[in-house]
Each structure stands twice: as structure tokens, then as C-alpha cells.
């Protein structure tokens, strides 16, 4: 028997050496077998639960009224998270019940965002059209009454009309305005084209949401382990699930920030930037294991829409820039020469993880 660092089962190059314990080859094989059994057990449980749930959701979709179908979809995703060993912590409250429909605006780093938010919020997803072509996933998405968007200019009018129709029917929606998934280390800029719905005569309330996977094997997730949760690029969902399901003590934290009324914003680009600012700051706090709490609504811009200030006016704490007040955003972007990029340097707390 020899002293050897015990691995946590992550992919090569991303595995932290958490602690050192005496490990024999036999014990290591037993650990590996237990991890495989855990993956197979969780996978079979998810398949069986989905097999039972699909016909139930299909019947509820055919029955008049939306209460049952929305309620059961939330139950499905909530149990899905439990079956794969993912605990969900929610900070803040939904803006539902104020007399207007709600569109939840969230960052997006993994397919796990779907069960996490689906089990937390009574809402339907707005997803890219490619999802509608994935085997099995498309069936679940359609039963959940997902709205598919192609982002092609020729389809913009039809897709916006479908979104407005769904809102008018009484549904709340979940939107991922980054347009794709990221590596989980930062929140990418929001695309203003996704906020065309805010220009309607009676637009929905927009509620920013930050989602971060902050626990792995019961310990705080770090920069080296966060890619285990992230699903982006050309990753396949099968191998990703296999790597993730080997672990225990998984946790996702969801922060529901103060809602924003789009009627107070004269420009959807300014609105997209302000929502990004709130979501990015909330996600940065979670990634850095700082105390997290819902953030207040961003400051409304002046009526003229002209923002003033300079980059040197940014508050400073510990040598790192903090979140810029809303009136400074345009001037900061102009000073960087990149009006469509985040108004924070690469080393700031909102640009990435400091862990």
C-alpha cells in the first residue's frame, strides 16, 4: 500500500488533487465501480421517470386549462434534478402575481440549466431551433411547450408573434439572451435582438436570473472544476452526463433578482446591457463564493437616453473595479472602443472567476 492522491473523477487536466489518503489498487477499483454504478443507476432512474412522465404531460397538454400542464412540468424537472443528485438552492422570489406576465432572463452555461430552472419556475422555455431536432430532447421540449426560435431575419416576425401569443395566453417564459452556452467562467453579453418583445405596447416584466453551479462533491466548485458542469461547443450530452453523474454533492444556486419594467427603458440595447450587468454581477458573487443575494433593479437611464460619465468614475475596491453605475455604461463602452462588449476589463469580477 502506498500514499497516493485520491482523484475526484474529473476529466484529465481538470482534476484537482483535493487530499491525500492511503489508496490501494483494490480500493481504487472499488471506487471506480461505485462511480459507474452511480452513473448507471441515475441514468436508469431518469429514463424510467421520463417514460412515466411523457404520457402524463401529453394528456395534460390535451386538457383545457394550463394549471395542470405547468404544474406537472415543474414537478418533472424538480424530480429530474433529485434523480441525478443535483440540489438546487433558490435565493429571491419570482415576480409572478403582479398582474403582468414575466420573462425570466438568465445566463446559460449547460443543459443542466433546463432542469434547474424548469423545476424552479412555472414557465416555458424559449430555445434555439436546433434543440427541436435532437432525439428524445425534442420530445420533452415540445411536451413542455417550448418555443423554438431560429434567429433568422426572415422568421423574426413569425417567432415574435408566437412569443406574444404565448404571453397573451397566460404563460411566463424563460429566455437565454446570450444565444448560446458558455464555459461557466463568465456571462457573455446579451443580444439586444432577443428583447424585441420589450417593445410591445404591453410588454412583460423582465426578471434577471443568475445560475451558477457552486458545489461539487460537497465542496465549493473552483475554476478547475467548473468545466465539469459547463456544456458548450461540440460537447456530446452522453459523455457529459457520464462524467457528471459519477459525483455526489452537486449544487446549483439560482438568484432571482428584482424585476425590471421595460417601459422605463427607451432603448432595448440599453435594457439588454442593464440586465446583463445584474445577471453578471450575481453570477460573479456565486462563483467567488461570496454571500449572494438578489440585486436591486438597475438604475433607470435619463429620459433623453444620453448617458454621461467616464471610466475613471468607476468605484474601486481592493484594486478591482466594481459594477459601474448605469449612467456610466455607454461612456465606458465608448472608451473601450467596443460598444457591444461588456463594459468591464478582463480582470474584473464580472469578466471571469477570480478563484
C-alpha positions as CSV (number, residue, x, y, z in Angstrom):
1,X,0.0,0.0,0.0
2,X,1.3,3.5,-0.8
3,X,0.2,7.0,-0.3
4,X,-1.5,8.4,-3.4
5,X,-3.6,11.4,-4.1
6,X,-7.2,10.5,-4.4
7,X,-8.8,11.8,-7.6
8,X,-12.4,13.1,-7.8
9,X,-13.1,11.5,-11.2
10,X,-12.9,14.6,-13.4
11,X,-11.5,14.7,-16.9
12,X,-7.7,14.7,-17.3
13,X,-6.2,18.1,-16.9
14,X,-9.2,19.4,-14.9
15,X,-8.9,17.0,-11.9
16,X,-8.0,18.7,-8.6
17,X,-5.8,16.9,-6.1
18,X,-8.1,17.6,-3.1
19,X,-6.5,15.5,-0.4
20,X,-4.0,12.6,0.2
21,X,-5.1,9.3,1.6
22,X,-3.7,5.7,1.6
23,X,-5.1,4.1,-1.6
24,X,-4.5,0.5,-2.7
25,X,-5.2,-0.7,-6.3
26,X,-8.1,-2.8,-5.0
27,X,-9.7,0.2,-3.2
28,X,-9.3,2.3,-6.3
29,X,-11.0,-0.3,-8.4
30,X,-13.9,-0.4,-5.9
31,X,-14.2,3.4,-6.0
32,X,-14.4,3.2,-9.8
33,X,-17.0,0.5,-9.8
34,X,-19.1,2.5,-7.3
35,X,-18.9,5.6,-9.5
36,X,-20.0,3.5,-12.5
37,X,-22.9,2.0,-10.6
38,X,-23.9,5.5,-9.5
39,X,-24.0,6.7,-13.1
40,X,-26.0,3.7,-14.4
41,X,-28.4,4.0,-11.5
42,X,-29.0,7.6,-12.1
43,X,-29.4,7.2,-15.8
44,X,-31.9,4.4,-15.5
45,X,-33.9,6.4,-12.9
46,X,-34.1,9.4,-15.3
47,X,-35.2,7.2,-18.2
48,X,-37.9,5.5,-16.1
49,X,-39.1,8.8,-14.7
50,X,-39.3,10.3,-18.2
51,X,-41.0,7.2,-19.6
52,X,-43.8,7.6,-17.0
53,X,-44.0,11.4,-17.3
54,X,-44.2,11.8,-21.1
55,X,-47.8,10.3,-21.4
56,X,-49.0,12.2,-18.3
57,X,-47.7,15.5,-19.8
58,X,-49.2,14.6,-23.1
59,X,-52.7,14.1,-21.6
60,X,-52.4,17.3,-19.6
61,X,-51.5,19.3,-22.7
62,X,-54.6,18.0,-24.4
63,X,-56.9,19.0,-21.5
64,X,-58.2,22.6,-21.5
65,X,-56.5,24.9,-19.0
66,X,-52.9,25.5,-18.2
67,X,-52.7,24.8,-14.5
68,X,-52.1,21.1,-14.7
69,X,-49.6,21.1,-17.5
70,X,-47.4,23.9,-16.0
71,X,-47.5,22.2,-12.5
72,X,-46.5,18.8,-13.8
73,X,-43.7,20.1,-15.9
74,X,-42.2,21.8,-12.8
75,X,-42.6,18.5,-10.9
76,X,-40.9,16.6,-13.7
77,X,-37.8,18.8,-13.8
78,X,-37.6,19.0,-10.0
79,X,-37.5,15.2,-9.7
80,X,-35.1,15.1,-12.6
81,X,-32.6,17.1,-10.5
82,X,-33.1,14.9,-7.5
83,X,-32.5,11.8,-9.5
84,X,-29.2,13.0,-10.9
85,X,-28.1,14.1,-7.4
86,X,-28.3,17.9,-8.1
87,X,-29.5,20.1,-5.2
88,X,-31.0,23.4,-6.2
89,X,-30.7,26.5,-3.9
90,X,-33.0,29.4,-4.7
91,X,-32.4,33.0,-3.4
92,X,-35.1,35.6,-4.0
93,X,-38.7,35.3,-5.2
94,X,-40.4,35.2,-8.6
95,X,-42.1,38.3,-9.9
96,X,-45.3,36.4,-10.7
97,X,-48.6,37.6,-9.4
98,X,-48.2,41.3,-10.3
99,X,-50.8,41.3,-13.0
100,X,-48.4,41.1,-15.9
101,X,-46.6,38.2,-17.5
102,X,-42.9,37.6,-16.6
103,X,-40.0,36.7,-18.8
104,X,-37.0,35.4,-16.8
105,X,-33.7,36.5,-18.3
106,X,-30.9,34.0,-17.4
107,X,-27.3,33.2,-18.2
108,X,-26.7,29.9,-19.8
109,X,-23.8,27.5,-19.4
110,X,-25.1,24.0,-19.5
111,X,-28.0,21.7,-20.4
112,X,-28.5,21.5,-16.7
113,X,-30.0,25.0,-16.7
114,X,-33.1,23.4,-18.2
115,X,-34.0,21.1,-15.3
116,X,-32.7,23.6,-12.7
117,X,-34.9,26.5,-14.0
118,X,-37.7,24.2,-15.1
119,X,-38.0,22.9,-11.6
120,X,-37.8,26.3,-10.0
121,X,-40.0,28.5,-12.2
122,X,-43.5,28.0,-13.6
123,X,-42.6,29.0,-17.1
124,X,-41.9,27.7,-20.6
125,X,-38.5,27.9,-22.4
126,X,-37.5,29.9,-25.5
127,X,-34.9,27.7,-27.2
128,X,-32.9,27.7,-30.4
129,X,-34.4,25.8,-33.3
130,X,-31.6,23.2,-33.3
131,X,-33.0,21.8,-30.0
132,X,-36.2,20.8,-31.8
133,X,-34.1,18.3,-33.9
134,X,-32.4,16.5,-31.1
135,X,-33.7,12.9,-30.4
136,X,-35.6,12.5,-27.2
137,X,-34.8,16.1,-26.1
138,X,-37.1,17.5,-28.7
139,X,-40.0,15.3,-27.4
140,X,-39.5,16.5,-23.9
141,X,-39.1,20.1,-25.1
142,X,-42.3,20.0,-27.1
143,X,-44.3,18.4,-24.3
144,X,-43.0,21.3,-22.2
145,X,-44.4,23.7,-24.9
146,X,-41.0,25.2,-25.6
147,X,-41.0,28.0,-28.2
148,X,-38.3,27.4,-30.8
149,X,-36.6,30.4,-32.5
150,X,-34.2,30.3,-35.4
151,X,-32.8,33.8,-35.1
152,X,-33.2,34.2,-38.9
153,X,-34.4,37.7,-40.0
154,X,-37.0,36.1,-42.3
155,X,-38.5,34.3,-39.3
156,X,-38.3,37.1,-36.8
157,X,-41.9,38.4,-37.3
158,X,-43.4,34.9,-37.0
159,X,-41.4,34.0,-34.0
160,X,-42.1,37.2,-32.2
161,X,-45.8,36.8,-32.9
162,X,-45.6,33.2,-31.4
163,X,-44.0,34.6,-28.2
164,X,-46.6,37.4,-27.9
165,X,-49.4,34.8,-28.4
166,X,-47.9,32.6,-25.6
167,X,-47.7,35.5,-23.2
168,X,-51.2,36.6,-24.0
169,X,-52.4,33.0,-23.2
170,X,-51.1,33.4,-19.7
171,X,-47.7,31.7,-19.9
172,X,-44.4,33.1,-18.4
173,X,-41.2,32.4,-20.4
174,X,-37.5,31.7,-19.7
175,X,-35.1,33.4,-22.1
176,X,-31.3,32.8,-22.5
177,X,-30.2,36.0,-24.3
178,X,-26.6,35.0,-24.6
179,X,-27.7,33.0,-27.6
180,X,-25.5,30.0,-26.7
181,X,-23.9,28.3,-23.8
182,X,-20.6,29.5,-22.2
183,X,-17.9,27.8,-20.2
184,X,-19.4,29.0,-16.9
185,X,-16.5,31.3,-16.1
186,X,-18.3,34.4,-17.2
187,X,-21.6,35.7,-18.6
188,X,-21.4,36.7,-22.2
189,X,-23.1,39.9,-23.5
190,X,-26.8,39.7,-24.0
191,X,-28.1,40.1,-27.6
192,X,-30.4,43.0,-27.8
193,X,-32.4,41.3,-30.6
194,X,-33.9,38.9,-28.0
195,X,-35.6,41.9,-26.3
196,X,-37.8,42.9,-29.2
197,X,-40.7,41.6,-27.0
198,X,-40.0,44.5,-24.7
199,X,-41.1,47.0,-27.4
200,X,-44.7,45.8,-27.5
201,X,-47.5,48.0,-26.3
202,X,-48.0,45.9,-23.1
203,X,-44.6,44.2,-22.6
204,X,-44.0,41.6,-19.9
205,X,-42.0,42.2,-16.8
206,X,-38.3,41.1,-17.2
207,X,-36.7,39.4,-14.2
208,X,-32.9,38.8,-14.3
209,X,-31.8,35.4,-13.0
210,X,-28.2,34.2,-12.2
211,X,-27.5,30.5,-12.3
212,X,-24.1,29.1,-11.1
213,X,-23.1,25.5,-10.2
214,X,-21.1,26.1,-7.0
215,X,-20.8,22.7,-5.2
216,X,-19.0,19.5,-6.4
217,X,-18.6,16.5,-4.0
218,X,-19.9,18.8,-1.3
219,X,-17.1,21.3,-1.7
220,X,-17.0,24.7,-3.4
221,X,-16.6,24.5,-7.1
222,X,-13.4,26.1,-8.4
223,X,-12.2,27.4,-11.8
224,X,-10.6,24.0,-12.5
225,X,-13.8,22.0,-11.7
226,X,-16.4,24.3,-13.2
227,X,-15.9,22.9,-16.8
228,X,-17.4,19.7,-15.5
229,X,-20.8,21.4,-15.3
230,X,-20.4,23.5,-18.4
231,X,-21.7,22.1,-21.7
232,X,-20.7,24.1,-24.8
233,X,-19.1,23.9,-28.2
234,X,-19.2,20.4,-29.7
235,X,-19.7,18.5,-26.4
236,X,-22.0,15.5,-26.6
237,X,-24.6,15.2,-23.9
238,X,-24.0,11.5,-23.2
239,X,-20.3,11.7,-22.2
240,X,-21.0,14.9,-20.3
241,X,-23.7,13.1,-18.3
242,X,-21.4,10.2,-17.6
243,X,-18.6,12.4,-16.2
244,X,-21.0,14.5,-14.1
245,X,-23.2,11.7,-12.7
246,X,-20.2,10.0,-11.1
247,X,-20.1,12.7,-8.5
248,X,-22.2,13.4,-5.4
249,X,-22.8,16.6,-3.5
250,X,-23.7,18.6,-6.6
251,X,-25.5,22.0,-6.2
252,X,-26.8,24.8,-8.3
253,X,-27.6,28.2,-6.9
254,X,-30.3,30.3,-8.5
255,X,-30.7,34.0,-7.7
256,X,-33.9,35.8,-8.7
257,X,-33.1,39.5,-8.8
258,X,-35.5,42.4,-8.7
259,X,-37.7,42.6,-11.8
260,X,-37.3,45.3,-14.4
261,X,-40.2,47.1,-16.2
262,X,-39.1,47.6,-19.9
263,X,-41.5,50.5,-20.2
264,X,-38.9,52.6,-18.2
265,X,-36.2,52.0,-20.8
266,X,-36.1,54.0,-24.1
267,X,-33.8,51.6,-25.9
268,X,-33.6,47.8,-25.9
269,X,-29.8,47.9,-26.3
270,X,-29.6,49.8,-23.0
271,X,-32.1,47.4,-21.5
272,X,-30.1,44.4,-22.6
273,X,-26.9,45.9,-21.2
274,X,-28.5,46.7,-17.8
275,X,-30.0,43.2,-17.5
276,X,-26.6,41.7,-18.4
277,X,-25.0,43.8,-15.7
278,X,-27.3,42.5,-13.0
279,X,-27.0,38.8,-14.1
280,X,-23.2,39.0,-14.4
281,X,-22.7,40.6,-11.0
282,X,-24.9,38.0,-9.3
283,X,-23.1,35.1,-11.1
284,X,-19.7,36.6,-10.2
285,X,-20.7,36.6,-6.5
286,X,-21.7,33.0,-6.6
287,X,-18.6,31.8,-8.5
288,X,-16.3,33.6,-6.0
289,X,-18.3,32.0,-3.0
290,X,-19.2,35.4,-1.7
291,X,-22.5,36.0,0.1
292,X,-25.2,36.1,-2.6
293,X,-28.5,37.9,-2.5
294,X,-30.9,39.3,-5.1
295,X,-29.7,42.6,-6.6
296,X,-32.0,45.6,-6.9
297,X,-33.3,46.7,-10.3
298,X,-30.7,48.7,-12.4
299,X,-30.9,52.4,-12.3
300,X,-33.2,53.9,-15.0
301,X,-31.5,55.9,-17.7
302,X,-32.2,59.6,-18.2
303,X,-35.3,60.4,-20.2
304,X,-33.1,61.7,-23.1
305,X,-31.3,58.4,-23.2
306,X,-27.9,60.2,-23.0
307,X,-25.6,58.6,-20.5
308,X,-22.8,60.6,-19.1
309,X,-19.7,59.9,-17.0
310,X,-16.2,58.5,-17.6
311,X,-14.4,55.2,-17.0
312,X,-12.4,56.9,-14.2
313,X,-15.5,57.4,-12.2
314,X,-15.8,53.6,-11.5
315,X,-15.7,52.8,-7.8
316,X,-12.7,50.8,-6.7
317,X,-12.3,48.2,-4.0
318,X,-9.2,46.3,-3.4
319,X,-7.7,47.3,-6.7
320,X,-10.5,45.7,-8.7
321,X,-13.3,47.7,-10.5
322,X,-16.8,47.1,-9.2
323,X,-20.1,47.3,-11.0
324,X,-20.4,50.6,-12.9
325,X,-23.5,52.7,-12.2
326,X,-25.9,52.5,-15.1
327,X,-25.4,56.2,-16.2
328,X,-21.7,55.3,-17.0
329,X,-22.3,52.3,-19.2
330,X,-22.3,54.0,-22.6
331,X,-19.3,56.1,-21.9
332,X,-17.3,53.1,-20.6
333,X,-18.1,51.1,-23.7
334,X,-17.1,54.1,-25.9
335,X,-13.8,54.5,-24.0
336,X,-13.0,50.8,-24.7
337,X,-13.9,51.2,-28.4
338,X,-16.2,48.2,-28.3
339,X,-19.8,49.3,-27.9
340,X,-21.2,45.8,-28.0
341,X,-18.7,44.2,-25.5
342,X,-19.1,44.0,-21.7
343,X,-18.1,47.3,-20.1
344,X,-15.5,45.6,-17.8
345,X,-11.9,44.7,-18.3
346,X,-10.9,41.1,-18.5
347,X,-9.6,41.0,-15.0
348,X,-12.7,42.4,-13.3
349,X,-15.0,40.4,-11.1
350,X,-17.7,40.4,-13.8
351,X,-15.4,39.3,-16.6
352,X,-14.4,36.0,-15.0
353,X,-13.8,34.0,-12.0
354,X,-11.1,35.0,-9.6
355,X,-10.9,31.6,-7.9
